[in-house]
Amino acid sequence: MKVAADADRLRREGVDVVDFGAGEPDFPTPDNIKQAAIRAIEGNFTKYTPAGGTQELKQAICERHAADYGTSYSPSECIISVGGKHIIFNYMQVLIDSGDEVVIPVPYWVTYKDVVNYAGGKCVFVETDEAKGFALTADMIESHLNERTRMVIINSPSNPSGAVVERSEFEKIFQLTSKRGIWLMTDECYCRFLYDSSPFSIASLPDAKETVLVAGSLSKTYSMTGWRIGFGLAPAPVINAINKLQSHSTSNPTSIAQKAGVEAVRGPQGSVDVMLAEYKKRRDFVINRLRQIPGVTTAEPRGAFYAYPNISEALERKGIASPMEFAERLLAEAHVAVVPGEAFGTDKHIRISYATSMQELERGLDRIHKFITG
Ligand SMILES: Cc1ncc(COP(=O)(O)O)c(C=O)c1O
């Protein structure tokens, strides 16, 4: 947020900033989705809906999830929220109490830590193996489980690293958590953006529905970040508790956006493949360019649209104390916005979002190369 604010200020001053900070697709929302929203407005679908979303959208989400991943949720196990962030916040509010431990692999999406803390929980961080692309294994998780562990959070593919948890490891993690009655929250925000593996949801395993909590979002999959539609798939009592919370806090997600959401999940899915193919091209370009910069190493992202290069050698060479200082100086001196690794729990990295055009990627990477070697 700080980098975004600084970049904004520079832009207002007329500086030509290349922005690798934004975590959102640069594609417009597909036209069929926009048209559905226009029809909703013209048809006066502009009033309250049930607090947990319309039956129509819940049904459509359950069907989409079943078609993509082979799950079997019904609308009573589904809730529509104001974006994926909202459902994650709500899971913590209804399930995490003071002193409960929540296991979070590092690097992590910044919000997990804050929503766990806000609920009174304690974050327990698990290091992953950077040399193997930030690989997470069940063994790494197991050594952090104890009688206070209430939840494990998995985000695959990961923001910020693009790491994907191997299916066999994910299944082992599920075995560990389910037999102890620990919630396994799977953040599937980027689940449709995988470069070398097929879409998979841990919720498709037999018995998974008892302890798995799916946090889903239409934001990235359909380039709908501003529409604010996310969803949860979970046991009905959890859904009911969240429904109460939503009914006294946000009420329903916007009625018009819900109609757009129905079209997104029921309509043609071709736009997702188009975006994925473009991200893959950009991923290859970015990784290749980063690897040419002396003092920078980078794991290959296997999904999502972020690279997470290790800049520790470059920091040393330039006498820069931290990724935060690096990001500040890169923005001030080379006019490129990136997010420092401290936001994601590491002190040797920056995050580069490649959800931007090839032309911008070229310009920005030229500037980063010059900044580091200059
Ligand atoms: C890992 C992860 N989960 C969830 C979200 C939530 O997205 P939204 O609230 O826009 O649906 C994001 C957004 O950046 C994300 O990166």
Ligand as a Chemical Component Dictionary entry (heavy atoms), coordinates in Angstrom:
data_LIG
# 
_chem_comp.id                   LIG 
_chem_comp.type                 NON-POLYMER 
_chem_comp.pdbx_formal_charge   0 
_chem_comp.three_letter_code    LIG 
# 
loop_
_chem_comp_atom.comp_id 
_chem_comp_atom.atom_id 
_chem_comp_atom.alt_atom_id 
_chem_comp_atom.type_symbol 
_chem_comp_atom.charge 
_chem_comp_atom.model_Cartn_x 
_chem_comp_atom.model_Cartn_y 
_chem_comp_atom.model_Cartn_z 
_chem_comp_atom.pdbx_ordinal 
LIG C1 C1 C 0 -3.783  -15.079 -2.171 1  
LIG C2 C2 C 0 -4.962  -14.203 -2.285 2  
LIG N1 N1 N 0 -6.110  -14.584 -1.721 3  
LIG C3 C3 C 0 -7.219  -13.828 -1.776 4  
LIG C4 C4 C 0 -7.205  -12.615 -2.421 5  
LIG C5 C5 C 0 -8.467  -11.843 -2.379 6  
LIG O1 O1 O 0 -8.898  -11.303 -3.536 7  
LIG P1 P1 P 0 -10.288 -10.543 -3.602 8  
LIG O2 O2 O 0 -10.639 -10.047 -2.257 9  
LIG O3 O3 O 0 -10.072 -9.450  -4.585 10 
LIG O4 O4 O 0 -11.281 -11.542 -4.104 11 
LIG C6 C6 C 0 -6.030  -12.151 -3.011 12 
LIG C7 C7 C 0 -5.961  -10.830 -3.653 13 
LIG O5 O5 O 0 -4.933  -10.292 -3.948 14 
LIG C8 C8 C 0 -4.877  -12.982 -2.962 15 
LIG O6 O6 O 0 -3.724  -12.604 -3.517 16 
# 
loop_
_chem_comp_bond.comp_id 
_chem_comp_bond.atom_id_1 
_chem_comp_bond.atom_id_2 
_chem_comp_bond.value_order 
_chem_comp_bond.pdbx_ordinal 
LIG C1 C2 SING 1  
LIG C2 N1 SING 2  
LIG C2 C8 DOUB 3  
LIG N1 C3 DOUB 4  
LIG C3 C4 SING 5  
LIG C4 C5 SING 6  
LIG C4 C6 DOUB 7  
LIG C5 O1 SING 8  
LIG O1 P1 SING 9  
LIG P1 O2 DOUB 10 
LIG P1 O3 SING 11 
LIG P1 O4 SING 12 
LIG C6 C7 SING 13 
LIG C6 C8 SING 14 
LIG C7 O5 DOUB 15 
LIG C8 O6 SING 16 
# 
